[in-house]
C-alpha cells in the first residue's frame, strides 16, 4: 500500500510546475523514509495477526497434513521465515 502512495507522490512531484523554492533532495528522502517507516509500523502488526489467524484456521481444517506441508515449505521469505 505505501509503495503505491510513494510512487504516486514521486510522479506528482515530477509532473508539477517548477516552484520558486522546493524541498531539498535530502529532506525529500528523509520524508520518504519516515512515512514508509510509519506505515510499516502501522500495517506490519496487522499483517502478522492475519498470518497467525490464517495458520490457526489451516491447522484446524487440515491438521497433521498441514503441519507436514508447513515443515517443507517457507511462509513468506524463502530461507528466513
N, C-alpha and C positions, 0 to 999 in steps of 0.2 A: 504494500500500500504506500509506504513512504517513498519508495523508489519512483512511483508514478508522480507523486507530488513534487519530488526533487527535479525530475525530468521536466515536468510542466513548467516550473518556475525558471529553469535554465533556458528553455525555449522562449518563454515570455520575455526573459531578460535580453536575450539576443535579438528579438524582433522589436523591441521597444525603441522609441526615438532616443537619440543620444541626449543625456542630461548635462546641464552645466557643471554639476558636481555629482559624482557617483560613488558608490561604495567601493572601497579598495578590494583588491583580489584577496588579500589575507582576511579581511573582515567577512567577505562572502564565504570563503572556505570555513571560517570559524562558525558562521551561522549555519552552514550546511551540516557541519559535524554536530553541532549542538541540537539541531532539530532532528537529525537522524538518530542520535543517541536517545533523545527524549521519546521519540516514537518507539524505539526498540524497547525501552524500559516500560512503556505502556502496554505494548502488544505481546511481547515475549512471554510474560507470565500467563496471559490468557491462552496463548498457543500451547504452552506446556500443560495447562489444566485440560485443554481439549485432548491432548495426546493421552494423558493419564485416563480420562474417562473413556476414550475410544478403546484403549488397551484393555481396560476392565470389562467393557462390553464384549470385546472379541474373546477374552478369556472365558466369560460366562457362556458365550454361544458355542465356542469350538473346543474349549478345554485343553486336553493334552495335545491334540493335533496342532492347535495354535502355538502352544508352548514350544513344541518341537520346531515348528517353522520359524519362530522368533529366534531360536538359537542359531539358525543357519543364515538368516538374512539381517541386514542392517536397517535401522529405523529411519534415520534422517541423513547422516553423513557417513558414507562408507569408510570404515576403519576407525571411526571416532565414536559414533553414537548410533 
